[in-house]
Amino acid sequence: MRHSVNRPPTPDARDEQQKDTTLEEIINIKLSESGEKERLMELLRERLMECGWKDEMKALCRAFIKKKGGDNVTVDDLVHVITPKGRASIPDPIKAELLQRIRTFLVSAAH
């Protein structure tokens, strides 16, 4: 593909995605280095146990194992089936609380 002499090539979607991924990686590194990531993970664990999400996921796993037969189920099978259900069932207030904590961290890290 030839580019115009008068203007640079138009960036494609892959370039934008790479920039987003890089920003995500930077944020992840900052969260990890500061110890905030572990604090957020612990908060998430606590909130999910408080609302009964963890017990709900255990019940889903048990039901899947019972349906398929214990010898016919691998951990990969469970992860593949349960993960989408688990992510979709995290209560919105918990997501909002975590998002607010991340935003607060990013604002304080920027100063």
Backbone as JSON Lines, residues from 0, in Angstrom:
{"i":0,"aa":"M","n":[0.84,-1.18,0.0],"ca":[0.0,0.0,0.0],"c":[0.89,1.24,0.0]}
{"i":1,"aa":"R","n":[0.6,2.15,-0.88],"ca":[1.36,3.39,-0.95],"c":[0.71,4.44,-0.09]}
{"i":2,"aa":"H","n":[1.54,5.23,0.58],"ca":[1.03,6.31,1.42],"c":[1.2,7.62,0.69]}
{"i":3,"aa":"S","n":[0.33,8.55,0.96],"ca":[0.4,9.86,0.38],"c":[1.68,10.57,0.84]}
{"i":4,"aa":"V","n":[2.24,11.33,-0.06],"ca":[3.44,12.09,0.27],"c":[3.09,13.23,1.21]}
{"i":5,"aa":"N","n":[1.85,13.72,1.13],"ca":[1.44,14.9,1.89],"c":[0.95,14.6,3.3]}
{"i":6,"aa":"R","n":[0.61,13.36,3.59],"ca":[0.1,13.07,4.93],"c":[0.53,11.68,5.38]}
{"i":7,"aa":"P","n":[0.64,11.5,6.67],"ca":[1.04,10.19,7.18],"c":[-0.1,9.18,7.0]}
{"i":8,"aa":"P","n":[0.22,7.92,7.06],"ca":[-0.83,6.92,6.91],"c":[-1.83,6.99,8.05]}
{"i":9,"aa":"T","n":[-3.06,6.65,7.78],"ca":[-4.11,6.63,8.79],"c":[-3.88,5.43,9.71]}
{"i":10,"aa":"P","n":[-3.87,5.67,11.01],"ca":[-3.66,4.52,11.91],"c":[-4.85,3.57,11.83]}
{"i":11,"aa":"D","n":[-4.57,2.31,11.91],"ca":[-5.68,1.35,11.86],"c":[-6.05,0.93,13.28]}
{"i":12,"aa":"A","n":[-7.09,0.12,13.4],"ca":[-7.63,-0.27,14.7],"c":[-6.61,-1.02,15.54]}
{"i":13,"aa":"R","n":[-5.73,-1.78,14.9],"ca":[-4.72,-2.53,15.65],"c":[-3.79,-1.59,16.42]}
{"i":14,"aa":"D","n":[-3.42,-0.47,15.79],"ca":[-2.56,0.49,16.46],"c":[-3.23,1.03,17.72]}
{"i":15,"aa":"E","n":[-4.51,1.36,17.62],"ca":[-5.25,1.88,18.76],"c":[-5.36,0.83,19.85]}
{"i":16,"aa":"Q","n":[-5.6,-0.4,19.48],"ca":[-5.72,-1.48,20.46],"c":[-4.4,-1.68,21.19]}
{"i":17,"aa":"Q","n":[-3.28,-1.6,20.49],"ca":[-1.98,-1.74,21.11],"c":[-1.73,-0.63,22.12]}
{"i":18,"aa":"K","n":[-2.14,0.59,21.81],"ca":[-1.99,1.7,22.74],"c":[-2.82,1.46,23.99]}
{"i":19,"aa":"D","n":[-4.06,1.0,23.83],"ca":[-4.92,0.71,24.96],"c":[-4.31,-0.39,25.83]}
{"i":20,"aa":"T","n":[-3.81,-1.42,25.21],"ca":[-3.2,-2.51,25.95],"c":[-2.0,-2.01,26.73]}
{"i":21,"aa":"T","n":[-1.21,-1.16,26.14],"ca":[-0.04,-0.62,26.81],"c":[-0.46,0.18,28.04]}
{"i":22,"aa":"L","n":[-1.49,1.0,27.93],"ca":[-1.99,1.76,29.06],"c":[-2.49,0.82,30.14]}
{"i":23,"aa":"E","n":[-3.2,-0.22,29.74],"ca":[-3.69,-1.22,30.69],"c":[-2.52,-1.89,31.42]}
{"i":24,"aa":"E","n":[-1.48,-2.21,30.67],"ca":[-0.31,-2.84,31.28],"c":[0.36,-1.9,32.28]}
{"i":25,"aa":"I","n":[0.46,-0.63,31.94],"ca":[1.07,0.35,32.83],"c":[0.28,0.46,34.13]}
{"i":26,"aa":"I","n":[-1.04,0.52,34.01],"ca":[-1.89,0.61,35.19],"c":[-1.72,-0.64,36.05]}
{"i":27,"aa":"N","n":[-1.7,-1.8,35.4],"ca":[-1.54,-3.05,36.12],"c":[-0.2,-3.09,36.88]}
{"i":28,"aa":"I","n":[0.85,-2.61,36.24],"ca":[2.17,-2.58,36.89],"c":[2.13,-1.65,38.11]}
{"i":29,"aa":"K","n":[1.54,-0.47,37.95],"ca":[1.45,0.49,39.06],"c":[0.66,-0.1,40.22]}
{"i":30,"aa":"L","n":[-0.46,-0.77,39.9],"ca":[-1.27,-1.39,40.95],"c":[-0.48,-2.47,41.68]}
{"i":31,"aa":"S","n":[0.24,-3.28,40.92],"ca":[1.02,-4.37,41.52],"c":[2.17,-3.84,42.38]}
{"i":32,"aa":"E","n":[2.93,-2.91,41.84],"ca":[4.1,-2.38,42.55],"c":[3.72,-1.72,43.87]}
{"i":33,"aa":"S","n":[2.57,-1.07,43.89],"ca":[2.16,-0.34,45.09],"c":[1.51,-1.24,46.13]}
{"i":34,"aa":"G","n":[1.15,-2.45,45.73],"ca":[0.43,-3.34,46.64],"c":[-1.07,-3.14,46.58]}
{"i":35,"aa":"E","n":[-1.51,-2.16,45.82],"ca":[-2.95,-1.86,45.73],"c":[-3.72,-3.0,45.06]}
{"i":36,"aa":"K","n":[-3.08,-3.68,44.11],"ca":[-3.76,-4.77,43.42],"c":[-4.16,-5.87,44.42]}
{"i":37,"aa":"E","n":[-3.26,-6.22,45.3],"ca":[-3.56,-7.25,46.3],"c":[-4.65,-6.78,47.26]}
{"i":38,"aa":"R","n":[-4.63,-5.5,47.63],"ca":[-5.69,-4.97,48.5],"c":[-7.04,-5.01,47.79]}
{"i":39,"aa":"L","n":[-7.05,-4.68,46.51],"ca":[-8.3,-4.72,45.75],"c":[-8.8,-6.16,45.6]}
{"i":40,"aa":"M","n":[-7.89,-7.09,45.39],"ca":[-8.28,-8.5,45.27],"c":[-8.88,-9.0,46.59]}
{"i":41,"aa":"E","n":[-8.29,-8.6,47.69],"ca":[-8.81,-9.0,49.0],"c":[-10.2,-8.39,49.24]}
{"i":42,"aa":"L","n":[-10.36,-7.12,48.87],"ca":[-11.67,-6.46,48.99],"c":[-12.7,-7.2,48.14]}
{"i":43,"aa":"L","n":[-12.32,-7.55,46.93],"ca":[-13.23,-8.28,46.04],"c":[-13.63,-9.62,46.66]}
{"i":44,"aa":"R","n":[-12.65,-10.36,47.18],"ca":[-12.95,-11.65,47.83],"c":[-13.95,-11.48,48.97]}
{"i":45,"aa":"E","n":[-13.72,-10.47,49.8],"ca":[-14.61,-10.21,50.94],"c":[-16.03,-9.89,50.47]}
{"i":46,"aa":"R","n":[-16.13,-8.99,49.5],"ca":[-17.45,-8.58,49.03],"c":[-18.22,-9.74,48.37]}
{"i":47,"aa":"L","n":[-17.49,-10.57,47.61],"ca":[-18.13,-11.7,46.94],"c":[-18.61,-12.74,47.95]}
{"i":48,"aa":"M","n":[-17.87,-12.93,49.02],"ca":[-18.31,-13.86,50.06],"c":[-19.52,-13.28,50.81]}
{"i":49,"aa":"E","n":[-19.47,-11.98,51.1],"ca":[-20.57,-11.32,51.82],"c":[-21.9,-11.44,51.09]}
{"i":50,"aa":"C","n":[-21.86,-11.32,49.77],"ca":[-23.11,-11.32,49.0],"c":[-23.55,-12.72,48.57]}
{"i":51,"aa":"G","n":[-22.78,-13.74,48.9],"ca":[-23.16,-15.1,48.57],"c":[-22.73,-15.57,47.19]}
{"i":52,"aa":"W","n":[-21.97,-14.76,46.49],"ca":[-21.53,-15.1,45.13],"c":[-20.68,-16.35,45.13]}
{"i":53,"aa":"K","n":[-19.77,-16.45,46.09],"ca":[-18.87,-17.59,46.15],"c":[-19.66,-18.9,46.34]}
{"i":54,"aa":"D","n":[-20.64,-18.88,47.22],"ca":[-21.47,-20.07,47.43],"c":[-22.27,-20.42,46.18]}
{"i":55,"aa":"E","n":[-22.72,-19.39,45.48],"ca":[-23.46,-19.6,44.23],"c":[-22.57,-20.28,43.18]}
{"i":56,"aa":"M","n":[-21.32,-19.86,43.1],"ca":[-20.38,-20.46,42.14],"c":[-20.06,-21.91,42.52]}
{"i":57,"aa":"K","n":[-19.93,-22.16,43.82],"ca":[-19.7,-23.54,44.27],"c":[-20.87,-24.43,43.87]}
{"i":58,"aa":"A","n":[-22.08,-23.91,44.06],"ca":[-23.27,-24.68,43.7],"c":[-23.32,-24.96,42.2]}
{"i":59,"aa":"L","n":[-22.95,-23.96,41.39],"ca":[-22.92,-24.17,39.94],"c":[-21.89,-25.24,39.56]}
{"i":60,"aa":"C","n":[-20.74,-25.2,40.2],"ca":[-19.7,-26.2,39.93],"c":[-20.18,-27.59,40.31]}
{"i":61,"aa":"R","n":[-20.78,-27.7,41.49],"ca":[-21.28,-29.01,41.92],"c":[-22.35,-29.55,40.97]}
{"i":62,"aa":"A","n":[-23.25,-28.66,40.55],"ca":[-24.31,-29.09,39.64],"c":[-23.72,-29.55,38.31]}
{"i":63,"aa":"F","n":[-22.72,-28.83,37.8],"ca":[-22.09,-29.21,36.54],"c":[-21.39,-30.56,36.67]}
{"i":64,"aa":"I","n":[-20.68,-30.75,37.77],"ca":[-19.97,-32.02,38.01],"c":[-20.97,-33.17,38.12]}
{"i":65,"aa":"K","n":[-22.05,-32.93,38.84],"ca":[-23.07,-33.97,39.01],"c":[-23.7,-34.33,37.66]}
{"i":66,"aa":"K","n":[-23.96,-33.32,36.84],"ca":[-24.58,-33.54,35.52],"c":[-23.65,-34.34,34.6]}
{"i":67,"aa":"K","n":[-22.36,-33.99,34.61],"ca":[-21.4,-34.62,33.7],"c":[-20.8,-35.91,34.27]}
{"i":68,"aa":"G","n":[-20.87,-36.07,35.56],"ca":[-20.21,-37.22,36.2],"c":[-18.82,-36.81,36.62]}
{"i":69,"aa":"G","n":[-18.48,-37.06,37.88],"ca":[-17.22,-36.59,38.46],"c":[-15.98,-36.98,37.71]}
{"i":70,"aa":"D","n":[-15.97,-38.17,37.11],"ca":[-14.77,-38.62,36.41],"c":[-14.62,-38.0,35.03]}
{"i":71,"aa":"N","n":[-15.67,-37.35,34.54],"ca":[-15.66,-36.81,33.19],"c":[-15.43,-35.3,33.13]}
{"i":72,"aa":"V","n":[-15.12,-34.68,34.27],"ca":[-14.98,-33.23,34.33],"c":[-13.55,-32.86,34.69]}
{"i":73,"aa":"T","n":[-12.98,-31.94,33.93],"ca":[-11.65,-31.41,34.23],"c":[-11.8,-29.99,34.78]}
{"i":74,"aa":"V","n":[-10.74,-29.5,35.36],"ca":[-10.74,-28.11,35.85],"c":[-10.98,-27.17,34.67]}
{"i":75,"aa":"D","n":[-10.37,-27.46,33.52],"ca":[-10.57,-26.62,32.34],"c":[-12.04,-26.58,31.93]}
{"i":76,"aa":"D","n":[-12.74,-27.73,32.03],"ca":[-14.17,-27.76,31.73],"c":[-14.93,-26.81,32.65]}
{"i":77,"aa":"L","n":[-14.63,-26.9,33.93],"ca":[-15.3,-26.03,34.91],"c":[-15.03,-24.56,34.62]}
{"i":78,"aa":"V","n":[-13.77,-24.24,34.39],"ca":[-13.41,-22.85,34.12],"c":[-14.14,-22.34,32.89]}
{"i":79,"aa":"H","n":[-14.18,-23.15,31.85],"ca":[-14.82,-22.75,30.59],"c":[-16.32,-22.49,30.78]}
{"i":80,"aa":"V","n":[-16.97,-23.31,31.57],"ca":[-18.41,-23.18,31.75],"c":[-18.78,-22.13,32.8]}
{"i":81,"aa":"I","n":[-18.05,-22.09,33.9],"ca":[-18.43,-21.27,35.04],"c":[-17.96,-19.81,34.92]}
{"i":82,"aa":"T","n":[-16.81,-19.58,34.31],"ca":[-16.25,-18.22,34.25],"c":[-17.22,-17.19,33.66]}
{"i":83,"aa":"P","n":[-17.82,-17.44,32.5],"ca":[-18.75,-16.43,31.98],"c":[-19.93,-16.16,32.92]}
{"i":84,"aa":"K","n":[-20.45,-17.21,33.54],"ca":[-21.57,-17.05,34.47],"c":[-21.12,-16.28,35.7]}
{"i":85,"aa":"G","n":[-19.92,-16.59,36.17],"ca":[-19.4,-15.91,37.35],"c":[-19.18,-14.43,37.12]}
{"i":86,"aa":"R","n":[-18.57,-14.1,36.0],"ca":[-18.32,-12.68,35.68],"c":[-19.62,-11.91,35.52]}
{"i":87,"aa":"A","n":[-20.59,-12.54,34.87],"ca":[-21.86,-11.87,34.62],"c":[-22.67,-11.67,35.89]}
{"i":88,"aa":"S","n":[-22.41,-12.49,36.91],"ca":[-23.24,-12.42,38.12],"c":[-22.62,-11.6,39.26]}
{"i":89,"aa":"I","n":[-21.48,-10.97,39.02],"ca":[-20.91,-10.1,40.05],"c":[-21.83,-8.88,40.18]}
{"i":90,"aa":"P","n":[-22.29,-8.6,41.39],"ca":[-23.23,-7.49,41.58],"c":[-22.63,-6.14,41.16]}
{"i":91,"aa":"D","n":[-23.47,-5.33,40.54],"ca":[-23.03,-4.01,40.06],"c":[-22.45,-3.12,41.17]}
{"i":92,"aa":"P","n":[-23.01,-3.12,42.38],"ca":[-22.4,-2.27,43.43],"c":[-20.96,-2.66,43.74]}
{"i":93,"aa":"I","n":[-20.64,-3.94,43.66],"ca":[-19.27,-4.38,43.91],"c":[-18.36,-3.89,42.79]}
{"i":94,"aa":"K","n":[-18.81,-4.0,41.56],"ca":[-18.03,-3.5,40.43],"c":[-17.8,-2.0,40.57]}
{"i":95,"aa":"A","n":[-18.85,-1.28,40.95],"ca":[-18.74,0.18,41.09],"c":[-17.76,0.56,42.2]}
{"i":96,"aa":"E","n":[-17.8,-0.18,43.31],"ca":[-16.88,0.1,44.42],"c":[-15.43,-0.12,44.0]}
{"i":97,"aa":"L","n":[-15.17,-1.21,43.31],"ca":[-13.81,-1.48,42.84],"c":[-13.35,-0.44,41.83]}
{"i":98,"aa":"L","n":[-14.22,-0.09,40.91],"ca":[-13.88,0.92,39.91],"c":[-13.54,2.25,40.58]}
{"i":99,"aa":"Q","n":[-14.32,2.63,41.58],"ca":[-14.05,3.87,42.29],"c":[-12.71,3.83,43.01]}
{"i":100,"aa":"R","n":[-12.4,2.69,43.61],"ca":[-11.11,2.54,44.3],"c":[-9.95,2.64,43.3]}
{"i":101,"aa":"I","n":[-10.12,2.05,42.12],"ca":[-9.07,2.13,41.09],"c":[-8.9,3.57,40.62]}
{"i":102,"aa":"R","n":[-10.02,4.25,40.4],"ca":[-9.95,5.66,39.97],"c":[-9.23,6.51,41.02]}
{"i":103,"aa":"T","n":[-9.59,6.31,42.27],"ca":[-8.96,7.06,43.37],"c":[-7.46,6.79,43.39]}
{"i":104,"aa":"F","n":[-7.09,5.53,43.22],"ca":[-5.66,5.17,43.19],"c":[-4.96,5.88,42.04]}
{"i":105,"aa":"L","n":[-5.57,5.86,40.86],"ca":[-4.92,6.46,39.69],"c":[-4.76,7.97,39.86]}
{"i":106,"aa":"V","n":[-5.76,8.62,40.46],"ca":[-5.65,10.06,40.69],"c":[-4.52,10.34,41.67]}
{"i":107,"aa":"S","n":[-4.45,9.56,42.74],"ca":[-3.4,9.8,43.73],"c":[-2.02,9.44,43.17]}
{"i":108,"aa":"A","n":[-1.93,8.45,42.31],"ca":[-0.65,8.05,41.7],"c":[-0.18,9.09,40.69]}
{"i":109,"aa":"A","n":[-1.1,9.82,40.11],"ca":[-0.74,10.82,39.1],"c":[-0.15,12.08,39.71]}
{"i":110,"aa":"H","n":[-0.36,12.26,41.01],"ca":[0.14,13.49,41.65],"c":[1.42,13.27,42.36]}
